[in-house]
């Protein structure tokens, strides 16, 4: 069967059981982001980026284009592709109809012109940064970032001739770090794991003043709670493994921005090989469709858990932007639409107390990652922030007794009951 791919290239998918559905998918472009932006976040999560689904035989679910390569109708058409004059699919590392649906959906949620999905969050982060930076360039990054991002900047970038300067989440003295070689500002907010916030308007004002490309990790906030592109950021990155996919069953990443920057990111993904598999794209799309309702419930659960922990005599400190005791509470109310699904706390008694707690939980699971339907606990010093010196941990505001918590969809009363017995 001869099928037509957007925006008009022809390819053959003979023998596919779902050929008629794929025909529909590839003949219809995903909904334009402007259409999706008129809708609420949960409506956008369901309908954003999807091709029209009205009519006889239109699939409600997303067909999986499970192929590594695509055919051309002629060598002349292949020549057009090689010359950059055709948008035909050629090889899934370069693009795929199922991946295109995932990209359209995430772009619609973030309000971006385009998106690129990747094999992991770190693939999205590294591809975005390397799409901006080259040997001799300098990067300013907040010191409190995900451990994988931190180690990329600490251990890999210097060998590539890229110098990294760090600044606190308050951006104090950031003006002293800018020079003629500075090309990019990278921030994460809320931060992993202690939920500090960066003033996004202040960050953007600095980036624009010095003509820097601005990149933000929006994984913890999700596009439901925060849309940095609308504030002026150039690129948003996500570990889509987390809240976007939401079911702890797929590795995925995403970058969002304008078409120019997303072409650069896509080229890095093609060159470095961090491309997404069509099955992973399907799972990501499926997960995104419930993003809004999941985040709403998880935020409510997180607030209930944070309030409980703040009053517990064995807890030294709770990190959750929804609490008035959090140093960035007012900023969170100003620039976010909710306080998030993540929290952290320090236990009196340090590491030994934190280990006992994590070994005693029953409903919470002791596991890395976050954003899934299950509630998780982890010690950052053994996971996201392993292999860091005491000085680096202090800069990240992580102590040996810090416990990071990812709140799921369980009943809040059941979560609190488990915390009570684990802390007893």
Residue pairs with C-beta under 8 A, 6 or more apart in sequence:
1 12
1 13
1 14
1 19
1 20
1 23
2 10
2 12
2 73
3 10
3 11
3 12
3 13
3 19
3 22
3 23
3 26
3 27
4 10
4 23
4 26
4 27
5 11
5 26
5 70
5 87
5 88
5 89
5 97
6 26
6 27
6 28
6 29
6 87
6 100
7 29
7 87
8 87
9 77
9 81
9 86
9 87
9 88
9 89
10 72
10 73
10 77
10 88
11 26
11 70
11 71
11 72
11 73
11 88
11 89
12 70
12 71
12 73
13 19
13 22
13 65
13 67
13 70
16 22
18 59
18 63
18 64
20 57
21 57
21 59
21 63
22 63
22 65
22 97
24 51
24 57
24 58
24 59
25 51
25 59
25 62
25 63
25 65
25 97
25 101
26 97
27 51
28 51
28 52
29 51
30 49
30 50
30 51
30 100
30 101
30 104
30 105
30 108
31 47
31 48
31 49
31 50
31 51
31 52
31 104
31 108
33 48
33 104
33 107
33 108
33 111
33 112
33 113
36 44
36 47
36 48
36 49
36 108
36 109
37 44
37 108
37 111
39 47
39 48
40 292
41 109
41 223
41 224
41 291
41 292
42 224
42 291
42 292
42 293
44 105
44 108
44 109
45 105
45 109
45 224
45 288
45 289
45 290
45 291
45 292
46 289
48 104
48 105
48 107
48 108
48 109
49 101
49 102
49 103
49 104
49 105
49 106
49 107
49 108
50 62
50 101
50 104
50 105
51 101
52 58
53 59
53 60
62 98
62 101
62 282
62 285
62 286
63 97
63 98
64 98
64 278
64 279
64 281
64 282
65 92
65 96
65 97
65 98
65 278
66 278
66 279
67 92
67 96
67 278
68 91
68 92
69 90
69 91
69 92
70 88
70 89
70 90
70 91
72 78
72 81
72 88
72 90
77 86
77 88
78 90
80 86
80 88
81 88
81 90
89 95
89 96
89 97
92 99
92 275
92 277
92 278
93 269
93 270
93 273
93 275
94 270
94 275
95 266
96 278
96 281
98 278
98 281
98 282
98 285
99 117
99 276
99 278
99 281
101 281
101 285
102 115
102 117
102 254
102 276
102 281
102 284
102 285
102 288
103 114
103 115
103 116
103 117
103 254
104 115
105 285
105 288
106 112
106 115
106 117
106 223
106 238
106 240
106 244
106 254
106 256
106 288
107 113
107 114
107 115
107 256
109 223
109 224
109 288
109 291
110 218
110 223
110 227
110 228
110 229
110 236
110 256
111 223
111 227
111 229
111 230
112 229
112 236
112 256
112 257
112 258
112 262
113 257
113 258
113 259
113 262
114 256
114 257
114 258
114 259
114 262
114 263
115 254
115 255
115 256
115 257
115 262
116 124
116 127
116 254
116 255
116 262
116 265
116 266
116 269
117 124
117 240
117 252
117 253
117 254
117 276
117 281
117 284
118 124
118 127
118 252
118 253
118 254
118 255
118 269
118 274
118 275
118 276
119 251
119 252
119 253
119 274
119 275
119 276
119 277
119 280
120 239
120 241
120 251
120 252
120 253
120 274
121 146
121 148
121 219
121 237
121 238
121 239
121 240
121 241
121 242
121 251
121 252
121 253
122 148
122 149
122 152
122 239
122 253
123 253
123 269
123 272
123 274
124 237
124 238
124 239
124 240
124 253
124 254
124 255
124 265
124 274
125 148
125 149
125 152
125 217
125 237
125 253
126 152
126 268
126 272
126 274
127 255
127 265
127 268
127 269
127 272
127 274
128 215
128 235
128 237
128 255
128 265
128 268
129 139
129 152
129 184
129 186
129 215
130 268
130 272
131 261
131 264
131 265
131 267
131 268
132 183
132 184
132 213
132 215
132 235
132 261
132 264
133 139
133 157
133 162
133 183
133 184
134 161
134 162
135 160
135 161
135 162
136 161
136 162
136 181
137 162
137 163
137 181
137 182
137 183
137 184
138 162
138 163
138 164
138 165
138 179
138 181
138 182
138 183
139 153
139 157
139 162
139 163
139 164
139 165
139 182
139 183
139 184
139 185
139 186
140 164
140 165
140 166
140 167
140 174
140 177
140 178
140 182
140 184
140 185
140 186
140 212
141 149
141 153
141 164
141 165
141 166
141 167
141 185
141 186
141 187
142 166
142 167
142 168
142 169
142 171
142 186
142 187
142 188
142 189
142 191
142 198
143 166
143 167
143 168
143 169
143 395
143 396
144 168
144 169
144 188
144 191
144 192
144 194
144 196
144 395
144 396
144 397
145 153
145 186
145 187
145 188
145 191
145 192
145 217
146 188
146 192
146 217
146 219
146 239
146 384
147 192
147 380
147 383
147 384
147 385
147 386
147 388
148 384
149 186
149 188
149 217
150 385
150 388
150 392
150 396
151 387
153 164
154 164
157 163
157 164
158 164
163 181
165 177
165 182
166 395
167 173
167 174
167 177
169 189
169 191
169 196
169 197
169 198
169 328
170 199
171 198
171 199
171 202
171 203
171 206
174 206
175 206
178 206
178 210
178 212
182 210
182 212
183 212
183 213
184 212
184 213
184 214
184 215
185 203
185 206
185 207
185 212
185 213
185 214
185 215
186 215
186 216
186 217
187 198
187 200
187 203
187 214
187 215
187 216
187 217
188 198
188 216
188 217
188 219
188 220
189 196
189 197
189 198
189 200
189 216
189 217
189 220
189 221
189 226
190 196
190 197
190 220
190 221
190 321
190 328
190 332
190 340
190 342
191 197
191 198
191 220
191 396
192 219
192 220
192 342
192 380
192 384
192 404
193 319
193 342
193 344
193 380
193 384
193 385
193 398
193 402
193 404
194 319
194 344
194 396
194 397
194 398
194 402
195 220
195 319
195 320
195 321
195 326
195 328
195 340
195 342
195 343
195 344
196 319
196 327
196 328
196 397
197 321
197 328
197 331
197 332
197 335
197 336
199 331
199 335
200 216
200 228
200 231
200 233
200 335
201 231
201 335
203 214
203 216
204 214
204 231
204 232
204 233
206 212
207 213
207 214
207 232
208 232
213 234
213 235
213 261
214 232
214 233
214 234
214 235
215 233
215 234
215 235
215 236
215 237
216 228
216 233
216 235
216 236
216 237
217 237
217 238
217 239
218 226
218 228
218 236
218 237
218 238
219 237
219 238
219 239
219 242
219 243
219 371
220 340
220 341
220 342
221 336
221 340
222 243
222 244
222 291
222 295
222 341
222 371
223 236
223 291
224 291
224 292
224 295
224 296
224 337
224 338
225 295
225 299
225 336
225 337
225 338
225 340
226 335
226 336
226 337
228 236
229 236
229 256
229 257
231 335
234 257
234 258
234 261
235 255
235 256
235 257
235 261
235 265
236 255
236 256
236 257
237 253
237 254
237 255
237 256
238 244
238 253
238 254
238 255
238 256
239 252
239 253
240 252
240 253
240 254
240 284
241 250
241 251
241 252
241 253
241 369
241 371
242 369
242 370
242 371
242 372
243 291
243 294
243 295
243 341
243 370
243 371
244 252
244 254
244 284
244 287
244 288
244 291
244 371
245 252
245 283
245 284
245 287
245 288
245 371
246 287
246 288
246 290
246 291
246 294
246 371
246 372
246 373
247 283
247 287
247 372
247 373
248 369
248 372
248 373
248 374
249 283
250 280
250 283
250 284
250 287
251 280
252 276
252 280
252 281
252 283
252 284
253 274
253 276
255 262
255 265
256 262
257 265
268 274
269 275
276 284
294 373
294 409
295 338
295 341
296 338
297 409
298 341
298 407
298 408
298 409
299 322
299 338
299 339
299 340
299 341
300 412
301 341
301 375
301 407
301 408
301 409
301 410
301 412
301 415
302 320
302 322
302 339
302 340
302 341
302 342
302 343
302 407
303 320
303 322
303 339
304 412
304 415
304 416
305 343
305 405
305 407
305 412
305 415
305 416
305 419
306 318
306 320
306 322
306 323
306 343
307 323
308 416
308 419
309 315
309 318
309 343
309 345
309 419
310 318
310 323
310 325
312 419
312 423
314 347
314 348
314 349
314 353
314 423
315 345
315 346
315 347
315 348
315 423
316 345
316 346
316 347
316 348
316 401
317 345
317 346
318 325
318 343
318 344
318 345
319 326
319 343
319 344
319 345
320 326
320 339
320 340
320 343
320 344
321 328
321 329
321 331
321 332
321 336
321 339
321 340
322 329
322 332
322 339
322 340
323 329
326 332
332 339
341 370
341 371
341 406
341 407
342 370
342 404
342 405
342 406
342 407
343 404
343 405
343 407
344 380
344 402
344 403
344 404
344 405
345 402
345 403
345 405
346 399
346 401
346 402
346 403
347 353
347 354
347 357
347 401
347 403
348 401
349 401
350 399
350 400
350 401
351 379
351 381
351 400
351 401
353 401
354 379
354 400
354 401
354 402
354 403
355 379
357 377
357 403
357 422
357 423
358 366
358 377
358 378
358 379
358 403
359 366
360 421
360 422
361 377
361 418
361 419
361 422
362 418
362 421
362 422
363 375
363 410
363 414
363 415
363 417
363 418
364 375
364 376
364 377
364 405
364 415
364 418
364 419
364 422
365 374
365 375
365 376
365 377
366 376
366 377
366 378
367 376
367 378
368 376
368 378
368 383
368 384
369 376
369 406
370 376
370 404
370 406
371 406
372 406
372 408
373 408
373 409
374 408
374 410
375 405
375 406
375 407
375 408
375 410
375 415
376 405
376 406
376 408
377 403
377 404
377 405
377 406
378 384
378 403
378 404
378 406
379 400
379 402
379 403
379 404
380 398
380 402
380 404
381 388
381 393
381 398
381 400
381 402
383 404
384 404
385 392
385 393
385 396
385 398
388 396
388 398
393 399
407 415
